[in-house]
Amino acid sequence: MAADRHPAFRLTARWLAAMRNHRFDVLLCALVLLLLWTPVVRLLAPIWPPALSKITVTTLFCVVLLSAVFAVSQSRRSVWIALWMAVPGIVLYELNLVIARDGLLAASYAFSIAFLGYTIIVILQFLFVDQRVTCNTIFASLCVYLLLGVLWSTAYSLIEILEPGSFTFGFADEQGEMRFGGGESIFPIYYSFVTLTTLGYGDIVPASATARMLSAAEAVTGQLYLAVLVARLVGLHISQSTRHAPPRD
């Protein structure tokens, strides 16, 4: 009990509570940084050593995974579950930097997909349990949408390893590679978000049956998520307004 009253302990407790209240802000910042920095890595790849591009993108992705662990860690049990799912993917990503093997990369993608799926489910539970529309709710909903795009970009990268040639490129002057984790990471991320938002430019086309079904599933998921989310937030906002409205005479 004496330790609980120590100023350092109280300061640490307040800092942890503040960080917990802003856990979705941290995750959102990490996701936006990954999306903004990936094209920069693509531009600098010709003048950088090849290993530096991989290290940069892999480090940012690991930061996203760790931020996701922090975002879903509301109890000791959830912390351990998140760590057990995230750490293997991080370790395999780092090993792939030293020992470049398709098997290692495929395993890291598989673990990352499982963890990102778990993270999305946990945040969705938070969104549909919370009865108020707050900044935390909005940030969490944005995180889910961006995580969906990152999850599918990782899935496309895994499919490309398991079934080479699953995607064809319509670029006139260059050929891309659908593998997340290096200078070419922009292509799976770009294709994933173009599909999630149903823009469908057609410069990257799914060629295998698996890639086509995944693309269709992502497009449907993106539209359903936006429709359900908007309905949920509007319903909560109306409910809040009704509860706080002054009584009529």
Steps between C-alpha positions, in 0.01 A plus 500: 500500500789735576636441152164606353533839670853562373510802260694307237245217508207742468673682213563171318140392555369830361733476200386144424135601535553792260675274250219245526247772422699592189590148388306533175669833426838326519387218271347742250821706488706184441270389217503841332880515530528157335276605212675835447855368533459200267497708178800696629689172539397414146649828370822459697545129423719557189756702699475310829662164570232231447524391862419851625164505322405167656618607845302826482170345390537201731573728796194712428282191467632367830416836658145460367478150650630619838260797493219254429607291800479814713161593352334167582667451839224572748583214737796278580337215309451708187861620524632143501271394215606798290870443571482129422342582165714804409850398613541200261422721201745767618777246563448336161507839327830578666642157414403551138720809493799281586398178324288586197275198453152483351398255772593743777322785326187292441492394867542861614212604273280222640567599863446867418167427329382304804604776739352782290174305478498459878570872546216597268257274686599642841465861382164422338381359832600829662315698231177303536506494881576868552179699533647846435648669195835638613833581338616158618212336315578687179872423519423133565270484196769657282754250633278208401459632146875549453576165666267330250707644218830394658363151578394444139829636364678240714261232375571594138873476572451153645297390197773625268754279680275193503374554144755705302341703223173551687505867394580663168615859450386733225787746541657597169842589638555277803411173665394487864515235767218414739716441806466707812820578689739688272528760228211333314265517798302780338339262248311266739401794721388706201302214348342415836367849568391551139297179536374583851361831375373334175689748279625220275748682275593175325878556492545196727275205419446176695589210272440192717169377641620551858611857433169581330292365788713685757460821303123456480484425873698813583278721284186364666654531847595862441149597392325306777732644764432858394124442481477330841743740666323813378165358610646417841658842554190686380280288728724569801509871420120519480473305825743737673316805369167362622632425849657845542222701340305723744148380572222665303222679674 
